[in-house]
Amino acid sequence: MEWVREAEESYAEKWLLSLLLVMFFLVSVLKLYLAAAILMFAGILIGMQAAYTNRAGSRLTLTDRRIRKRMLRGGKSEWELEFTNSGLPIWGARLKLYFPDIVEPGAGGLRHYGDIIEVAIPFTAGYRKKTTVKIPVMGKRRGVAKIQAMELLIPHPFGDGQSLLKYGKPVRQELLVYPTIYRLPAERAASKLKPGMMDVKDSLFDDLFQPVGTRDYTPADQFHHIHWKASARLDRLQTKVFSKTADESVLFVADVAAKYSTVAHLEERIEELASLIDRSAAEGLAFSVAVNVRSAGKTPYLYLPEGSGQKQRQRALELLAVVSKDDSVIPLRSVLAHLDFHVELPVTTVLLTDDTEQVSHFIAKWSRQTHLRIRTADRDRRLVQ
């Protein structure tokens, strides 16, 4: 069953049922048949109420699909829950949701229990009817919000009690709030000795898939670069001219560890890294991301392989959104040692850390292999949009 029933008994209802039994016994002895009929009718009503409270909601199902909605801090989204009721109709009930305050509803009926928010809304579901509940929310802070618990309170039709049903399965909806992003000045560095995807006029490498024009043929030109249609049109040999490209890939390494816990300025570091990623994606650069938060799998820390475009930006922001102050961290030197052994360093490496002494060996080594930039905690570096 999806719902676990925890009935809240009404003392007034129990007392009334006991009183009716006693009175029914007395009027039966006195042969007061009209009064006995009235008491019997009242007992039937109470019995019907007991049957209703024991069965209402037992065949209410949630159409639970895996959904992940994304928003920026201050952005708007909603919890959307679709129920199908195949059993007794439900009237005047209340649906309660519990989720972390990463998102916050804009409507009333709101309670705070530490970092947990409780929202109670009216709920009605007819027989064989589908009911959709939508709760608008706004992104409050970076993170992933999940519905941690869901309860349905069904009132008794003829009494002052209610039945409590708790949803016994996890709700597979997530609301993802991205980190705050700031504008940063451009900082680009291209390697003219490595082919890539970025246009660089004085690069040594041609992009054979992007011819940009033609010129007169010279004896040093390769035969397969001749543009035959242009040569026939101009009645002299023409050679294709290609755009020049170079590699401008970037590796971002963020240090969020302070001994055995995360740094005190975790949010500032995540926001700075998110801003760097957003700038790289806007400029069309290929980038990869490494964060020294412990992760299960082949790579023991959070790592996003190199990629480019909006899909890569989305993956990177999702990776940063799930980083929490409660995560287990590993030393930065362990991450750099793993990268040094398993990954070919790109043209540029950006290292975000406040403790350069523990990785001084890698800084000295990587400075000879890549264009290394070290960024420490500095709020003055940000430019608000």
N, C-alpha and C positions, 0 to 999 in steps of 0.2 A: 504494500500500500504506500501511496505517496505521502499520505497525511497520518500523523500519529495523534490520536484523540486523547485529550486530557480534559474530561468534563469537570466544570466548576459547579458543584452542587449548590442549590439554593435551600437554606434552612427554612425559609418561609414556605417553600413548596413541600418540603418533607412534613412540616408541621401541619399544613393544610390537608395533605393526603391522610395523615393519621387521624385528624379530626373528622374527615369525611367517613372513614371506616367506622369510627366509634358511633357517629350519628346514624349511619346506615344500619348498623346493628340495632340501635335503639328504636328507630322508626319501624324497622321490620318486626321487632317484638310488639310494638304498639299497633301494628297493622295500619300505619299511615302510608298508603301506597303512593299517593301523589308526592309526598316528601321523599319517599324512597326512590321514585323515578327521577326526581330532580337531583338527588345525591348521586344516583347512578350516572346521570348525564355528566355531572361534574367530574366523576371519576373517569369516565370515558375520555373527556377532554384532557385530563391529566395524563392518562395512558397514551393518548395520541401525541401529547407533547414529549413524553419520554421516548416514544418510538422515533419522533422527528429528531430530537437532540442526539440520539444514538446513531442515526443514519445520515443526517444532513451533512454534506461535504465529503462523504466516503467515496463518491464517484466523481469528484471534482479533480480534473487533471490539468497540469500545466504543459503547454506546448513549449518545451524547453529546447531551444536551438542555441548552438554555440555562436555567440555574437560578441564582437569587440568593437565598440564605438570609440572614436578618438576625438579629442578636443584640446584646445589650448587653455591655459589658465584664464578664467573669466569667460570662457566659451560656454555655449549651451548645448545640452543634449537631453536624453530622457531614458528612464527605465521603461521598457515596454514588455508587459506580461500578458500572454493570451491564455485564457482558461476555457475549458470545455466542461460543462456540467451535464453528466448523463444520469444523475440521480435526482433526489428531491430538490425542489427549488430553494434557493437561499435568499432571504429578505433581510434587509437592515443590518447586515454583517459589517465588520470592520476588518480590513486587511492591514497587517503591520509588517513593515520591512525594516531590517537592521543592516546598515552598511557603514563603512568608515567615512569620516568627514573629509575625504579627498574631494568628494562632490557634495553639494548642499542643495536641497530643494528650495525653490523660491516660494512655495505655498506654505500654509499653516499646518497645524497638527504635527509639530516638530519638537522632538526632545533630544537632549544630548546626554550621553552616558560616557564621559571621558572623550575618547576619539570615535565613539560609535554614535550614529544618529538613528533615532527611531521615528518612522513616519507612519501615521495611521490615516487611512482613507476609507470612505464608505465603499461597500462592495455588495452587489446584487447579481445573482446568476439564476436565470430561469431554467426550467427543465429542457434539456437538449438544446441549450443555447450556448453560444460562444461569447465570452466577455473579454474585452481588451482593456487593460489598465495601463495608463500612461502617467508617469510621474516626472515632470520637467525638473532638471537639475542643472547646476552651474559648476564648472570646474573651480575648485577652491585652492588646491595645491597639487604639486606634481605627485604622480603615483598611479596605482591601479586600484579601482574600487570594485568590489564584488559584494553581492548580496549574501551576507553571512547567515541570516536566518529570516524565515518568513512564517507568520502566524495568521490564522483566520479565527476571529471571534464571532460565533453565531449566537444571537440572542434566543432565549426560549420564547415561543409564541405567546404563552399565557402566564408567564411568570417573570421574576426579576433575575433569573440566572442566565448563564451563557455557557456555551461549549467552546473549548479552546482546541484548535487543531494546529499542529506544528508540521511544517513541510519537512519531510525526512530525507530529501535528496538535495545535492548541491545545485544551485541555480547557475547555469553556465553563461551568464552574461557578465561582461566586463566593460567598465568605462575607464578609458586610458586618458590621463591628463598629461600632456607634454610639458617639458620644462619651459620656463620663460626664455625667450630668444631676444638677443640684443643685436643691434647693428655693430659691426666691427670693420675697421679700415682694411683695405685689400693688402694682402701679403702673399705674393706669388713668386715661386722660384721654379724654373724649368731646367731640365737636364738636356742639353743639346747633343749629348752623346748617347741618349737612349730614345728609341722610337716610342711614340705615344699617340694620344688623341687630340692634343691641344695645338692650335695653330701658333707657330713660332717662325718668324720670317727668316732668321739666320740659322735655322736648324740644318743638320746634315742629312735628315731623313725626309723622303717624300711619302705622301699618302697616295698610293696608287689608285685608290678608289675615289679620289676627289680631284680630277683634272680641272684646272681653272682657266685654261687657255692654250694657245699654241705660239710657237716661235719658229724662225727659220732653222732648218736642219744644219748641224755641224758634224764633222767626221767623228767626234767623240761621243755622239749620242747613240744610245742603244737602238737596235733595229726595231724591236717590238714596241718602242715608244713613238714610232712614227704615226701621225694622224693622217690616214690615207684619204679620207673624205676632204679634209681641209687642203691636202696636197693637190688633189685633183681639181679642186675649186680655184686654187691660186696658181696652179700650173708650176709649182715648185714644192719641194719636200718641206713638210712642217712637222715639228716635234711637239708632243704634248708637254704642257707645263703643269706640274702638280703642286698642291699646297704643301708647305713645309710643316712638319709636326714634331713635337717633342713630348717627353714624359713630364707630367707635373703631379704625380700621385703623392698622397700624403698619408702618413700613419699618425693617428692621435693616441697617445698613451696617457691615461688619467690616473693619478695616484689619489685614492680616497681612503687610505689606511693611516691610522694613527695608533701604532702598536697593535693592540688586539681589537680595536673598534674603528669606526669610521671617523673621519676628520670632523671637527666642529663646524666648519664652513662647507659641509657637503653640498648644500643647495647652491651656494655660489659657484662651487667647482662644476657641478653638473650643468648649471646655466651657462657658464663660460664655454664648456665643451660643446653644448648644444648650439651655441651661437657660432662657434668655429665650424661645426658640421654644416649648419645652415648656409654659411657663407661659401663653403667649398661646393655644396650642391648647387647653389645659385650660379657659381662660376663654371660649373660643368666638370669639376675635378674629380678624379677617382680617389677614394679614401677608404681607410680601414680604421677600426676603433678597438682599443683594448683597455679594459678597466680591471683593476686588481681586486675584484669581488669573486669569491670562490664560486665555481660553477661545476656542475656534473657533466661528464662527457670526456671526449678526447682532449679538449683544451681545458685546463683546470681553472680558468678565469673567464670572465665575460669577453668574448672576442667576436668581432664582426669582420669577415674577410673583405677584401678590397672589392669595391663596386662603385658605380656612379649613377646619377640620375635621381629622380624623385622616389623611386622604390628604395634605393639605398638610404636616402635621407629618412624615409619613414621607418625602415628597420633600425636605423641608428637611434632615432628619437624614442622608439619603443623600448630599445635596450636600456636607454638612460632613464626612462620613466619607471622601470621596475626596480631600479636601485634603491635600497632602503637603508636607513641608519641602523637597522637591526641585522643587516647582512654580515656574513662571515667574510673576512678579508684575508689576503695573503700579502707578504712583503713585495714591494715594488721590484726589488732586485731579482726575485724569483720570476716575475713576469718578464723582465727584460732578458734574463738568461734564456727563458723558453723562446722568446721572439728571436733572439740572436741566433739560436740553433735551428729553428724551424721556419723562419720567415726571411725572405729576401727584403732588405730594407728598401723603401721607396726613395724617391728624390728628396722628400722633405719629411722630417719626423718632428712632431710637436709633443713635448713632454710637459705635462701639467703636474708639478710637484712642488712641495715646500722644503723637502729634505733631499738636497742634491749630494750630500756627503755619502749616504748609503749606496748611491749608484754612481759614484765618481768614476769608477773603472769603466762602466758602460758609456758614460758621457764622453770620456776621452777617446774611447774606441769608436763610437758611433759618429763622433765629429769628423772623423776621417772618411767615413763611408756614406754619410747622408748630410743634408743640410739640416742641422739640429737646432731647434728653437726650444728654449726652456721658459715656461710661463709659471710664475708663482702667484699666490693669492694677491690680487690687486684690483680692488673695486673701481679705482679711477680709470681702468682700462676700458670700461664699458661705455657705450653710447646708447642711451635710451631712444627707442624709435619715436 
